Amino acid sequence: MPKFKVETDNSLYEPLEVEIDGETFPVINLDREAMRKLQEFDTQLYAGDADAAYRRLEFLIGKTGKIDKLTVQQVVGITDFIVKETQKPQKKEKNSPRPEGEKSPS
């Protein structure tokens, strides 16, 4: 019978990172509580609190002065990347697919 096994201290997926001006910031693991916090930021944002977008990004990657220098479009772009990769992560493959017509070495 098929089985999907999960160990909470080990992920099948590569950790997410964001690079801003050459500095790399790891993205927090998004668990149920983190998702609830993100919903709070979204509610604040939709209520007209423009700074909520910046606070949301700080929540995801940690506080850094580099976030203050970003435009709203950059903040939204980074957040969209994180959400996309969280919802449909790219699992690292052991054997990368080869271009069509190329044979594997024998």
Secondary structure as GFF3:
##gff-version 3
##sequence-region A 1 106
A	DSSP	beta_strand	17	20	.	.	.	ID=ss1
A	DSSP	beta_strand	23	26	.	.	.	ID=ss2
A	DSSP	alpha_helix	32	46	.	.	.	ID=ss3
A	DSSP	alpha_helix	52	61	.	.	.	ID=ss4
A	DSSP	alpha_helix	65	68	.	.	.	ID=ss5
A	DSSP	alpha_helix	72	87	.	.	.	ID=ss6
###
